[in-house]
């Protein structure tokens, strides 16, 4: 596969570039990042729109603020797109939905297959214990910007699929919990790569489902797996759950 990486100068983008560079099956044809200097060791451009060469897929590991431009580029060139950023606004999510009407888009709050499995387990447990009280605790590095994390929101959304009265709050407010409340607590500590814990209290018993990333490399590996998956699809939105369901 010939891959374009947008946001290649960032921490995750750089890790993704290194994985592609070491691959025997994929080729980095373009690395885009506005912050690139002269000493960048791989083919690069400051803007996606500066590259018009061959490609099979675009992987965006930049920032949610690039959503409009990366969608416009993928649609304009009819290229499958992997959106590996989080924290999109409602308007930006609509841009992704519009792009998916033209090209296949892989858009997942977490590029880990393990997180997708955890989400499936959470949905099953929430359905099995319909009256249980549920809390979500997510921990990330000190510098993570979006709160709550996209993965925590994804987990809450899975619960809402099987709980008609469920609603989400962020952080504990004064007073007791309300029926149907799913409270998300966000911790920003040190260099955590990401830990998500869902606590399901069914009165006489408590179930805890936890996923923890030990190395950010897994997200880069997941983005490559997503690209391999989405290049074989028709226009539409696909997630890590779709990929996991095939395995």
N, C-alpha and C positions, 0 to 999 in steps of 0.2 A: 504494500500500500504506500502511496505517495501522500505524505501528511504535511499539512500546514499547522503550525502552532502559533496561536495568538497569545501574547502575554509571556513570550518565551524568556524574557529577562527577569521574571519573578522567581520566587522560591520554587513553587510547584511547576511553573513553566520550564525552568531550567532543569529540574529533575526529569520531566517528561522528555525534553530534548536529549538528555543523556541516555535515557532508555532507548529512544528511537535510534540514536547514533550507534548504540551497541547491538542493535537488532540485525538479524540476518534476513528478515522478511519485510521490514518497513524502511522507508527512506524519508528523511526530513528534506522537503523541497523548499520550505520557506519558514523562517522564524521571524515573527513580527513583534515589535515592542518599541514604543516611542522613546524609551529611555536608553536604547542601545548606543554604545559608543563605538569608537573605531576598532577596539581590540576584541570585539566579539569573535569567537573562534569558529562560528558556523554561518552558513548563508543567512542573511538577515535583511529586513527592511523595517522602516519606522512605522509604516502603515500597511495593513492588509491590502489596501487598494493599489499599492505599488507593485504587487505581484500578480502577474497574469499568466504564469506558466502552468504546466500540467499539475494536477492534484486529484486525489480521490476523496479527501475529507478534510474538514477544518476542525481543529480542537481548540476551544477557547478556554484558557486558564488565566485570563487577565483580571477583570473587575466587572461587576454588574453594570457599571456605567458605560461599558463598551457594547452592551446588548444591541442597541440599535445598529451600530456600524457592522458588527459581526453578522447580524441577521441579514442586513442589506447586501453584504458581500457574498454570503452563502447563496442567497436567493438569486442575486445577479449572475452568479457563475454556475448556478444549479449544482451546488456541491452539498453533500451530506454534512451535517453540523453536529458536533458534540459540545454542549454548553456545560462546562465544569465549574462555573462560578455559582455563588449563592447570594441570597439577600435581595433578589429582584423585587421591584415594586410591582403593583398590579398592572401598571401601564407597560412595564418591561416584559412581564409575563404574557401580555397580549401580543407584543411584538414577536415573541417566540412562537406563540400559537399561530400567528399569521404566517410566519416563515414556514411552519410545519405543513401548511396547506400546499406548499410548492416543493419543498425538499424534506427528506427525513431528518428529524431532529432528535438527538438523544439528550434529554434534559433530566438530570437526577440531582437531588439535594446532596447525595453522597455517592461517590464513585466506588464504594466498597460493596462487594457481593455479600460480605458478612452483615453489613448494615441492612441490606435488603432482606436477608434471612431474619434478622432481628425484627424488622417491621412486620414481616409475615407472622411471626410468633406473637407479637404484641396484638395484632388484629385478632388472631385466634383466641388469645387469652381474654381480651376485652369482650368478645362475643360469648365466651363460655361463662364468664362471670359478669352478667349485665348490670349488677348493682354495685360492683366493686368501685372503690375510690382509687383514682389513678393520678400519680405525680410523675413528672419527667425532670430529671436533673442532667444537665449537659455541662461538660467542662472542656474548655479550649485554652490555647495559649493566651497570654496576656494581651497580645496585639490584635486578636481577632476582632473585626469591626462589627459584623452583624450580630444582633441579639434579638431574639434567640437564634440559635443556629438553624440553618436550613434543614438539617437532619432532624432536629427536635420538632420542627413544624411538620415534617414528613411523618414522623411517628404519631403526632397528635392527629394528623389527617387520617391515618390508618384507623385510629380508634373511632373517629367521627363517622367512618364508613359503616360501622356496626352499632353505633350508639346514636340514636336519633335526637337525644336531648343533650348531647355533649357540646361544650363550648370551651374555648381556650382562654386562660389568663396568663399573664407573664409576671412572675414574682408574686410572693404572698402579700396580699393586702391585709389591712386590719379587719378583724372579724373572722368567723369560721368559714369553712368551705361551703359552697352551694351545690345542690344536687346537679350532677352532670358536669361539674367543673373538672377540667384537666389543667393543672397548673404547671408551667414550665419554669424551672429555676436555672439561671445561667451563671456559671462560675468562669472567671478568667484568671488563670493561674499559670505562671511559669511558661514552659514550652510544650504543654500537652498537645498531642496530635489529634485528640478528640476522644471523648468518652461520653456515651449516652446510656443512661440508666432509667428504665421505666419500672416504677414501683406500683404494683397492683394489689391493693388490700381488699380482700373479700370477707373481712370480718374475722372469721376463725382461722384464716390463713393468709399469708402474703407471698406473692410471686414477684421475683425481681428478674427482669430481662436486661442484660447489659452487653453493649458492644464497645470495645476500646481499640483504637488504632495505636499501634506501637511504633509505626514508622510511616511517614507521609508518602513513602514510595508506593504504598498500596493504592493510593488515589491516582497516581500517575499510571500504574499498571491497569487500574480499572478504566481509565480514560482510553487507553489503547484498546482494551477489550470492547469498550463501547463503540469505538470507531470501527472495529472489525465487524461488529454486529450491525451498525446502522447503515453501512455502505451496501448492505444486501436488502434493504427495506424500501418500501414505497413511502411517499410523503406521509407524515404523521408524527406524533410525539411518542417517543419511547423512553423507558426508564430502566434503572437497574433491576427493577422487579420483572420486566419483560425478559431481560437477559437471564436472570436467575431462574425463571420459569421454564426455560429451555434446557436447563441442566438438572 
